[in-house]
């Protein structure tokens, strides 16, 4: 089963993060959908993802990972040295999530929100979105 990344479709930082993952995932480990899309809402209900989760979610082998745990599990599958970031899983989750929450809380202020329309990805990238 493919891993599914749910992301905030209104967030420029989240969109850039998805592009970053796609470039470093040539094997295609991940599929993507925004939390606001019909599929994102459906998956959120199916996996009982709390409504206050509004940034990054990873669904992997039927399990849901959020916040820093999601980000680190994604990094583990990326090409290059990015998989080494998974070592941060050894840091207590409360500490990791505090850092994650700080960035997530400020993501709109620092990186802005998407405009009404968004760029249509090229066909080879489009197949990665559900």
C-alpha positions in Angstrom: 0.0 0.0 0.0 1.2 3.5 -0.8 1.8 6.0 1.9 -0.5 8.9 1.8 0.5 12.4 2.8 -2.3 14.8 3.7 -1.3 18.5 3.8 -2.7 21.9 4.2 -3.7 22.9 0.7 -3.9 26.6 1.6 -0.3 26.8 2.9 2.6 27.9 0.7 5.1 26.1 3.0 3.1 22.9 2.8 2.9 23.1 -1.0 6.6 23.6 -1.2 7.1 20.7 1.2 5.1 18.4 -1.1 7.2 19.5 -4.1 10.3 18.8 -2.0 9.1 15.3 -1.2 8.1 14.5 -4.8 11.6 15.5 -6.1 13.3 13.3 -3.6 10.9 10.3 -4.0 11.5 9.1 -7.5 10.3 5.6 -6.5 6.9 7.0 -5.7 6.5 5.9 -2.1 4.0 8.7 -1.4 0.7 9.8 -2.7 -0.7 13.3 -1.8 -4.0 15.0 -1.1 -4.9 18.2 0.7 -6.8 18.0 4.0 -9.4 20.3 2.4 -10.1 18.1 -0.6 -13.0 15.6 -0.8 -10.5 12.7 -0.5 -8.7 14.4 2.4 -12.0 14.8 4.3 -12.9 11.2 3.5 -9.5 9.9 4.7 -9.7 12.1 7.8 -13.0 10.6 8.7 -11.9 7.0 7.8 -8.8 7.3 10.0 -10.4 9.4 12.8 -8.0 12.2 12.3 -9.0 15.0 14.8 -10.3 18.1 13.2 -7.7 20.3 14.9 -4.9 18.5 12.9 -4.4 21.1 10.1 -0.8 20.7 8.8 0.8 17.3 8.0 -0.5 13.8 8.3 1.0 10.5 7.1 -1.1 7.4 6.6 1.2 4.4 6.5 0.2 0.8 6.8 -3.2 1.8 8.2 -1.6 3.9 10.9 -1.8 7.7 11.2 1.2 9.8 12.1 1.0 13.5 12.7 3.3 16.4 13.4 7.0 15.6 13.8 6.4 11.9 13.6 4.9 12.3 10.2 7.7 14.5 9.0 10.4 12.2 10.2 8.8 9.1 8.7 8.5 10.9 5.4 12.2 11.9 5.6 13.1 8.3 6.2 12.0 7.3 2.7 13.6 10.2 0.8 16.6 9.9 -1.5 19.9 11.4 -0.4 20.9 11.9 3.2 17.4 13.1 4.2 16.8 9.6 5.8 19.3 10.5 8.5 16.8 13.0 9.9 14.9 10.0 11.1 17.5 9.8 13.9 15.6 12.7 15.5 12.9 10.1 16.3 15.1 9.4 19.4 14.3 12.9 20.7 11.2 12.7 22.9 8.1 13.4 20.9 7.0 16.3 23.2 10.2 18.2 22.4 10.0 17.4 18.6 6.3 18.4 18.5 7.0 21.6 20.3 9.4 22.6 17.5 7.0 21.3 14.9 4.1 23.2 16.4 6.1 26.5 16.5 6.8 26.3 12.7 3.2 25.1 12.0 1.7 28.0 14.0 3.8 30.6 12.1 3.7 29.0 8.6 1.1 31.4 7.2 2.9 34.5 8.7 6.3 33.4 7.4 5.4 31.8 4.0 1.9 33.1 3.3 -1.3 31.4 2.1 -2.2 30.3 -1.4 -4.2 32.5 -3.7 -7.6 31.4 -5.0 -6.1 29.4 -7.8 -3.2 27.1 -7.8 -0.8 25.7 -10.4 -1.8 22.5 -12.2 1.0 20.1 -11.8 2.5 18.5 -14.9 1.0 15.1 -15.9 3.9 13.0 -14.5 3.4 14.7 -11.1 -0.4 14.7 -11.3 -0.6 10.9 -10.9 0.9 11.3 -7.4 -2.2 13.2 -6.2 -5.4 11.5 -5.2 
